[in-house]
Structures are given as structure tokens and as C-alpha cells.
Amino acid sequence: MAAKCLPRSFYRTGLIPRWLTIWGLIGVVPYMAYALLHFFHLDTGYGFYLQMVLALQGIVMGLWLIIKGFNQDAVKKLDEAL
């Protein structure tokens, strides 16, 4: 559940590009599928591949934030809203 919250909040606020947040939301599906398979002891060894979508998104998002940072227009909108 926590893996779904961060991309969703970034999507709603617009702090990072939409394509990156949509990638995160799409990556949650195989991640949760692996969690369910693991919970019911049906892990067939594909867990690594199911988690890679979200892992790659996390790496790209981290690099994006280090290099580009947050969208300054979205930060100003959030400051005005508070």
C-alpha cells in the first residue's frame, strides 16, 4: 500500500513529471502481485522480475530529483494553497 501512496501524491501535486508518476502507478501492479504470491507461498522465482518495474522507477525518480529537483511552479502552487 505504501508503494502506491508516493506516486499518487506526486501525480496529484505535479511535483515531478506525469510520465514518471504514471510509471510508478503502473509499477505498483506487478509489485502487489508479487506480494500476494509471496503471501500465499506461490512464489515461483519471478519475484525479482515483478519488482524490477518499481525498482527502476525508483532509481529514475531519485536521479530526476537529484538532477532536476521538484517542479518549481507546483511548489509555488502548494505554498499558495497553504
C-alpha positions as CSV (number, residue, x, y, z in Angstrom):
1,M,0.0,0.0,0.0
2,A,2.8,2.4,0.8
3,A,4.3,1.9,-2.7
4,K,1.1,3.3,-4.1
5,C,0.9,6.4,-2.0
6,L,4.1,8.2,-3.2
7,P,3.4,8.1,-6.9
8,R,-0.2,9.0,-6.3
9,S,0.7,12.1,-4.2
10,F,3.3,13.2,-6.8
11,Y,0.7,12.8,-9.5
12,R,-1.8,14.9,-7.7
13,T,0.6,17.7,-6.8
14,G,2.6,17.7,-10.1
15,L,6.0,17.9,-8.3
16,I,7.6,15.6,-10.8
17,P,6.7,14.8,-14.4
18,R,3.5,12.9,-15.1
19,W,5.2,10.2,-17.0
20,L,7.3,9.3,-14.0
21,T,4.4,9.1,-11.7
22,I,2.3,7.1,-14.1
23,W,5.3,4.7,-14.4
24,G,5.2,4.4,-10.6
25,L,1.5,3.7,-10.6
26,I,1.9,1.1,-13.3
27,G,4.8,-0.5,-11.4
28,V,2.7,-1.0,-8.3
29,V,0.6,-3.6,-10.0
30,P,3.3,-6.3,-10.5
31,Y,4.8,-5.3,-7.1
32,M,1.5,-6.0,-5.4
33,A,1.1,-9.2,-7.4
34,Y,4.4,-10.4,-6.1
35,A,3.4,-9.6,-2.6
36,L,0.2,-11.6,-2.9
37,L,2.1,-14.6,-4.5
38,H,4.6,-14.4,-1.7
39,F,1.9,-14.2,1.0
40,F,0.2,-17.4,-0.3
41,H,3.6,-19.2,-0.7
42,L,3.2,-19.3,-4.5
43,D,6.4,-17.6,-5.3
44,T,7.8,-19.3,-8.4
45,G,11.1,-17.3,-8.7
46,Y,9.7,-14.5,-10.8
47,G,9.5,-12.1,-7.9
48,F,12.7,-10.3,-8.9
49,Y,11.3,-9.5,-12.3
50,L,8.0,-8.4,-10.9
51,Q,9.7,-5.9,-8.6
52,M,12.1,-4.6,-11.2
53,V,9.5,-2.2,-12.7
54,L,9.1,-0.3,-9.5
55,A,12.8,-0.6,-8.6
56,L,13.8,1.0,-11.9
57,Q,11.2,3.7,-11.5
58,G,12.6,4.5,-8.0
59,I,16.1,4.8,-9.4
60,V,15.0,7.1,-12.2
61,M,12.9,9.2,-9.8
62,G,15.8,9.5,-7.4
63,L,18.1,10.6,-10.2
64,W,15.5,13.0,-11.6
65,L,15.1,14.6,-8.1
66,I,18.9,14.9,-7.7
67,I,19.5,16.4,-11.2
68,K,16.3,18.4,-11.8
69,G,14.6,18.7,-8.5
70,F,10.9,19.4,-8.0
71,N,8.8,21.4,-10.4
72,Q,9.1,24.9,-9.0
73,D,5.7,26.0,-10.3
74,A,4.0,23.2,-8.5
75,V,5.9,24.1,-5.3
76,K,4.6,27.7,-5.6
77,K,1.0,26.4,-6.0
78,L,1.4,24.2,-2.9
79,D,2.7,27.2,-0.9
80,E,-0.2,29.4,-2.0
81,A,-2.7,26.7,-1.1
82,L,-1.4,26.5,2.4
